Structure formats: structure tokens, C-alpha cells
Amino acid sequence: MAKLFNLQAFRDFLRSGQIGGIMLMVCVAISLFIANSSYSEGFANFLATDFGFTFGSSSYSFTVSAWINDALMAIFFLLVGLEIKRELLEGELSSIKKASLPVIAAMGGMLVPALIYFAFNYNTPTASGWGIPMATDIAFALAIISMLGKSVPTSLKIFLAALAIVDDLGAILVIAIFYTSEVHFDYLLMAAGVLAILFLFNYFNLKPLYFYLIPGVFLWYFIHHSGIHATIAGVLLAFTIPCNASNTESPLEKLEHLLNGPVNYFIMPIFALANTNITFQKEMLGGLVSPLGAGIILGLFAGKTIGVTLFSWLAVKLKLGSLPSRSGWKHIIGLGMLAGIGFTMSIFISLLSFSDEMHVTEAKFAILCASVIAGLIGFIYLKSINKKKIVTT
């Protein structure tokens, strides 16, 4: 029965990712329209508006943009953390045999793009953006592969989801380790204390979610003030939520089910709306062939395709894993292309990478172009593959 709950959780995740991906596309279109219309200045002023509250003698105020990128995205990372933990305990990453291929493929899909970007941007002011092309957008990638219907085997969709989850874990570690400028250890110690309490709640198997969500707010606050990006609090909180292998719904599965809709149908579209408001200028076309633009586009499209395919091939040849059922190397190449849809996480990392607003804008435009290229070519390529069984030996 535990397998049934895990399968249903995965189906809910897949379904919400597909619909969420379509909503993301709509919000990107709306955001681009606003940015290139008479509403652009008003929208920019709205995002820069301070909004907060007073608690006791203290006042807490952030811009609308900061609330979206630091607070709402922490909830997105909470859901990602829940998905990672569930897959590690019950799903496609729960055993070495299951996890080996997507983990190794994801490693290639992170390493090769980062190296390509670094090769283009070495010793330049944009060298710090090497983490941008490492990420895969789960929602967009699943939305594209779902449109293929029966043109691709279900096992390939599961493989892509597992790869993207490992990819997200890698991006989270990169953000925590490399995109933290200054650490305030007093707040970090308080965050560690809250985290210790949460793990104690887990150890004593306290099931009500409020035991975790209320301290989770304090965890977010302390990590936000520690200098480490606040969204990491979401992942840390996720790993303290109890999970089980029984036929009853665990607190983790319950929270994941509760968050799937709000994250995919509200938070991610709001993030896209707020962060893809790119005002097109003629100079931006030249930026696509600059070290920054070329590093992102080639890193996401070529780097992901090469990295995922090459490392998958090495894993199979070294007998560390096997290809998903009913799929062949042509499928893996196409999947590598779809993994080049960076978008949400790539844009998020670009916001952390640069202080120069022009670099951020150029990075967003390059990410958008690369994601369109990867999604379109990946879709056409996978659609064109002969539906007959491919020999994989």
C-alpha cells in the first residue's frame, strides 16, 4: 500500500508540474508584455514598494520583489525539499540501483554547463554567474514532455523528474555554499537551535504540521538575517518533516499535497511575473553573443545535452545504471535538450550572481532564449523519433 501512496504523490507532482508549466508560460508572456508597454514603469515601482508589518517594537519591511524572491520562494524550496526527501526515502532515488543513473546524469548536466560558462567568462566581471546554466526547471520541462503524450515512454518522464529533482538539490547546495557573501554566526546559531528542535520533534514522531511550520517561520527569519539565502530554510525545514513507509498518509505527504497547488499555480507564476519583465532593447541582441549570453545559452542547451548524455553513457557502460525501460540513446539526447530549460532556478541564481542590473537583465534574456531553444528543439526532436522500440545495446 505504501507504494500506492508514493505513486499517487508522484502523479500529483507530475500533474501539477504540467499545469504549472503552462501557467508559467502565460505569466512570462504577460510579464514581457507589461515590460514593453506603458505599464512598465508603474509595475517596476510596484515591485520596489516597501511592504511590511510591525511586531512589538520591531518593524519588518521588505520590497514586494524581496517578499516574492525571499519569502514566497522559500515555500517553493520547501516543496522541492519535500519532493527530494520523498524520492530519497520511497521513490526513484530510494536505492542505489534506482538513483544511480538520474544522479550521475544530473551531475553531468550540472558540471558541463558550468564549465562551458566558466570557459566563456573566465576573468571577466560576469564570471560569478557560473551557477546559472546548472539548473533545470521542473515545471517547464515536465510541461513540455507531457505534451509529447505517448511519443515518449512513461519511464522517461519519471527519469526526467528524478534528474530535475537531483538537479535542484545541486542548485540548492551551490546557492548555500557559493552565493553567500557574509555570514552572521549569531543568527546562524539561533537557526541551528530551531533546526535542532525540529529534528527532536521528528525523532519523537510528532505528527501535527504546526509543530514544524511555526518554528519554520523563525528558522526562515534567522537564516534570512544570517546572510545565507533565506530560501535554504525551506529545504532544511522539509528534511525535518516526518515521512513513513506505511499505508497511512505521512505528514510529509500531506504537506506536499497541500503545497503542490499553491506553489505551482500561484508562487511560481508570481515569480515569473515579477522576474521576467524584460524591456527589449536592440543592444540586448548583441548581449546574446557576449561572454555572459553565450555562456548561458551554450551552457544550458549544448552543455545540458552533452552532460546528461555523456554521463548517462558512462554510467551504463560502467554498469552503474541502466536506461529507462522502452527508451534508447536518442531519447536520452532529447531529454538532455529538455533539461536545458533552466528558467526559474536559473533566473533565481542570476539574481544572486550579479549586482549590476544590466548583467541581471542580459542574463534573464539569455535564459529565456536558451529555455525556448531547448524546449522547442527538444520537443521537435523527441516527437520525430521513430515510435518503434529502439535497440539500446
C-alpha positions in Angstrom: 0.0 0.0 0.0 2.9 2.4 0.7 3.8 2.1 -3.0 0.3 3.3 -3.9 0.8 6.5 -1.8 4.2 7.1 -3.3 2.8 6.6 -6.8 -0.1 8.9 -6.1 2.2 11.6 -4.7 4.3 11.4 -7.9 1.3 11.6 -10.1 0.1 14.7 -8.2 3.5 16.2 -8.5 3.7 15.4 -12.3 0.2 16.7 -12.9 0.7 19.9 -11.0 4.0 20.4 -12.7 2.5 20.1 -16.1 -0.3 22.6 -15.5 2.0 24.9 -13.5 4.4 24.9 -16.5 1.6 26.1 -18.8 0.7 28.8 -16.3 4.4 29.8 -16.2 4.4 30.3 -20.0 1.3 32.5 -19.7 2.8 34.6 -16.9 6.1 35.0 -18.8 4.1 36.3 -21.8 2.2 38.7 -19.6 5.3 39.9 -17.8 7.1 40.6 -21.2 4.0 42.5 -22.4 4.0 44.7 -19.3 7.7 45.4 -19.5 7.4 46.6 -23.1 4.2 48.6 -22.7 3.3 51.9 -21.0 2.7 49.9 -17.8 6.3 49.1 -17.3 7.3 52.0 -15.0 4.2 51.5 -12.8 4.9 47.8 -12.5 8.6 48.4 -11.6 7.6 50.9 -9.0 5.1 48.4 -7.5 7.8 45.8 -7.2 10.1 48.3 -5.5 7.3 49.3 -3.0 8.1 48.6 0.7 5.6 46.4 2.4 5.9 45.0 5.9 4.4 44.8 9.4 5.2 45.7 13.0 5.6 43.2 15.7 6.1 44.6 19.2 8.7 47.4 19.0 10.2 46.0 15.8 9.3 46.7 12.2 9.9 44.3 9.4 9.7 45.8 5.9 10.8 44.5 2.5 10.0 45.4 -1.1 7.3 43.4 -2.9 10.1 41.9 -5.0 12.0 40.8 -1.9 8.9 39.2 -0.4 8.5 37.2 -3.6 12.1 36.2 -4.0 12.9 35.6 -0.4 9.6 34.6 1.3 7.4 33.0 -1.4 10.4 31.2 -3.0 11.2 29.7 0.4 7.8 27.9 0.2 8.8 26.8 -3.3 12.1 25.4 -1.9 10.1 23.8 0.9 8.1 21.8 -1.7 11.3 21.0 -3.6 12.9 19.7 -0.3 9.8 17.6 0.4 10.0 16.1 -3.1 13.7 15.3 -2.7 13.1 13.7 0.7 10.2 11.6 -0.5 12.2 10.4 -3.6 15.2 9.6 -1.4 13.0 7.5 1.0 10.4 6.0 -1.2 10.7 6.9 -4.8 13.1 6.9 -7.7 16.1 7.9 -5.6 15.4 5.4 -2.8 18.0 2.8 -3.8 21.4 2.9 -5.4 20.1 0.9 -8.4 17.2 3.4 -9.0 19.1 6.5 -8.2 22.4 5.9 -9.9 21.5 6.9 -13.5 19.5 10.1 -12.7 22.1 11.2 -10.1 25.0 10.6 -12.5 23.1 12.2 -15.4 22.3 15.2 -13.3 25.9 15.6 -12.2 26.9 15.7 -15.9 24.1 18.1 -16.5 25.4 20.5 -13.9 29.2 20.1 -14.4 29.4 20.5 -18.2 27.2 23.7 -18.4 29.2 25.3 -15.5 32.5 24.5 -17.3 31.2 25.9 -20.6 30.0 29.1 -18.9 33.3 29.4 -17.0 35.3 29.0 -20.2 33.5 31.9 -21.8 33.5 34.2 -18.7 36.9 33.4 -17.1 38.5 36.5 -15.7 35.5 38.7 -16.6 33.1 40.7 -14.4 30.4 38.0 -15.1 32.5 35.0 -14.0 30.4 34.7 -10.8 27.4 33.5 -12.8 28.7 30.0 -13.5 25.9 28.5 -11.5 23.2 29.9 -13.8 23.2 27.2 -16.5 23.4 24.3 -14.0 19.6 24.3 -13.2 16.7 22.6 -14.8 13.2 24.0 -14.4 11.0 21.0 -13.3 7.6 22.7 -14.2 8.6 23.8 -17.7 10.4 20.5 -18.5 7.5 18.4 -17.4 5.0 20.6 -19.2 6.9 20.1 -22.5 7.4 16.4 -22.1 3.8 15.9 -21.1 2.8 17.5 -24.4 4.5 14.6 -26.2 1.9 12.2 -24.9 2.7 8.6 -25.9 5.6 9.7 -28.2 7.9 9.1 -25.2 7.7 6.2 -22.6 6.4 7.0 -19.1 9.7 5.8 -17.7 11.4 8.7 -19.5 9.1 11.2 -17.8 9.9 9.6 -14.4 13.6 9.8 -15.3 13.4 13.5 -16.2 11.5 14.3 -12.9 14.2 12.4 -10.9 17.0 14.1 -12.8 15.4 17.5 -12.3 15.0 16.9 -8.5 18.7 15.9 -8.2 19.5 19.0 -10.3 17.5 21.2 -7.8 19.4 19.7 -4.9 22.7 20.5 -6.6 21.5 24.1 -7.3 20.4 24.4 -3.6 23.9 23.4 -2.4 25.5 25.8 -4.9 23.4 28.7 -3.6 24.1 27.8 0.0 27.9 27.4 -0.4 28.9 29.7 -3.2 26.3 32.5 -3.3 26.5 33.5 0.4 28.6 36.7 0.8 28.7 37.3 4.5 27.6 35.0 7.4 26.4 36.3 10.8 27.1 33.5 13.2 24.8 34.7 15.9 21.7 34.3 13.7 23.1 31.1 12.3 23.4 29.6 15.8 19.8 30.6 16.5 18.8 28.9 13.2 20.7 25.8 14.3 18.9 25.8 17.6 15.5 25.9 15.9 16.6 23.2 13.5 17.7 21.0 16.4 14.3 21.4 18.0 12.6 20.5 14.7 14.7 17.3 14.4 13.7 16.4 18.0 10.1 16.8 17.0 10.8 14.4 14.1 12.6 12.0 16.4 9.7 11.8 18.8 7.4 11.4 15.8 5.2 14.4 16.4 2.8 14.4 13.5 0.8 17.7 13.6 2.3 20.0 11.0 2.1 23.1 13.2 4.9 21.7 15.3 7.1 22.2 12.2 5.6 25.1 10.3 5.5 27.6 13.3 9.2 27.0 14.2 9.8 27.0 10.4 8.9 30.7 10.3 11.5 31.5 12.9 14.0 29.3 11.0 13.4 31.4 7.9 13.8 34.6 9.8 17.1 33.6 11.4 18.6 32.2 8.2 17.4 35.4 6.3 19.4 37.5 8.8 22.4 35.1 8.9 23.5 36.1 5.3 22.7 32.6 3.9 19.9 33.0 1.4 16.5 32.6 3.2 15.1 30.1 0.7 17.5 27.5 2.1 15.3 27.5 5.2 12.6 25.8 3.1 14.8 22.9 2.3 16.1 22.4 5.8 12.5 22.5 7.2 11.5 19.9 4.6 14.0 17.4 5.8 12.6 17.6 9.3 9.0 16.7 8.3 8.2 13.1 9.2 7.7 10.5 6.5 6.8 6.8 6.7 6.6 3.7 4.6 3.1 2.6 5.9 -0.2 2.7 4.1 -1.2 5.9 6.0 -0.5 9.4 4.7 2.6 10.8 6.4 2.9 14.5 7.4 5.4 14.9 4.6 2.9 13.6 2.0 0.1 15.7 3.5 2.2 18.9 3.3 3.4 18.1 -0.2 -0.2 17.6 -1.3 -1.2 20.9 0.3 1.7 22.8 -1.3 1.6 21.4 -4.8 -1.3 23.6 -5.9 -0.3 26.9 -4.3 3.4 26.6 -5.4 2.7 25.5 -9.0 -0.4 27.6 -9.6 0.5 30.8 -7.6 4.0 31.1 -6.3 5.9 30.1 -9.5 3.7 32.1 -11.8 4.1 35.2 -9.5 7.9 34.7 -9.5 7.8 34.5 -13.3 5.6 37.6 -13.5 7.9 39.6 -11.2 11.2 38.4 -12.7 10.8 38.1 -16.5 9.8 41.7 -17.0 12.5 42.3 -19.6 12.3 45.5 -21.6 13.6 44.6 -25.1 16.4 46.8 -26.5 18.4 46.4 -29.7 21.6 46.2 -27.6 20.3 43.0 -25.9 20.7 41.0 -29.2 24.4 41.8 -29.1 24.4 40.6 -25.5 23.5 37.1 -26.6 26.9 36.7 -28.2 28.7 38.3 -25.3 30.6 36.0 -22.8 27.6 36.2 -20.5 24.9 35.4 -23.1 27.0 32.8 -25.0 28.0 31.1 -21.7 24.3 30.8 -20.6 22.9 29.8 -24.0 25.6 27.2 -24.8 25.8 26.1 -21.2 22.0 25.4 -21.0 21.4 23.9 -24.4 24.7 22.3 -25.5 26.1 21.8 -22.0 23.0 20.1 -20.6 22.6 17.9 -23.7 26.2 16.8 -23.7 26.5 16.5 -19.9 23.3 14.4 -19.4 24.0 12.2 -22.5 27.7 11.7 -21.8 27.4 10.9 -18.1 24.4 8.6 -18.8 26.5 6.7 -21.3 29.4 6.4 -18.9 27.1 5.1 -16.1 25.6 2.5 -18.4 29.0 1.4 -19.8 30.4 1.1 -16.3 27.3 -0.9 -15.3 26.4 1.7 -12.7 22.9 2.1 -14.0 20.6 1.1 -16.9 18.5 3.1 -19.3 14.8 3.7 -18.5 12.6 0.9 -19.9 11.5 1.2 -23.6 13.9 4.1 -24.1 17.2 4.4 -26.1 20.0 6.8 -26.5 18.0 9.0 -28.9 15.5 9.5 -26.0 18.3 10.4 -23.6 19.7 13.0 -26.1 16.2 14.6 -26.3 15.8 14.5 -22.6 19.2 16.3 -22.2 17.8 19.0 -24.5 14.7 19.4 -22.3 17.0 19.6 -19.2 18.4 22.8 -20.8 15.1 24.6 -19.8 16.6 26.5 -16.9 14.2 29.3 -16.2 13.0 29.5 -12.6 16.1 28.3 -10.8 18.5 29.9 -13.4 16.8 33.3 -13.1 16.9 32.9 -9.3 20.7 32.3 -9.4 21.2 35.2 -11.8 19.6 37.5 -9.2 22.2 36.2 -6.6 25.1 36.4 -9.1 25.2 40.0 -10.1 24.8 43.4 -8.5 24.8 45.1 -11.9 21.2 45.4 -13.1 22.3 45.3 -16.7 24.0 41.9 -16.2 20.9 40.6 -14.5 18.7 41.7 -17.4 21.1 40.3 -20.0 21.2 37.0 -18.0 17.4 36.8 -17.9 17.1 37.4 -21.6 19.7 34.8 -22.4 18.0 32.3 -20.0 14.7 33.0 -21.7 16.2 32.4 -25.2 18.1 29.3 -24.1 15.0 27.8 -22.5 12.9 28.5 -25.6 15.5 26.9 -27.8 15.9 23.9 -25.5 12.2 23.4 -25.2 11.4 23.8 -28.8 14.2 21.7 -30.3 13.8 19.1 -27.6 10.1 18.8 -28.3 10.6 18.6 -32.1 13.4 16.1 -31.7 11.6 13.7 -29.3 8.4 14.0 -31.4 10.4 12.9 -34.6 11.9 9.8 -33.0 10.5 6.6 -34.5 8.0 5.1 -32.1 9.3 1.6 -32.7 11.4 0.1 -30.0 14.9 1.3 -30.0 17.8 -1.2 -29.6 19.8 0.0 -26.6 22.6 -2.5 -26.6 
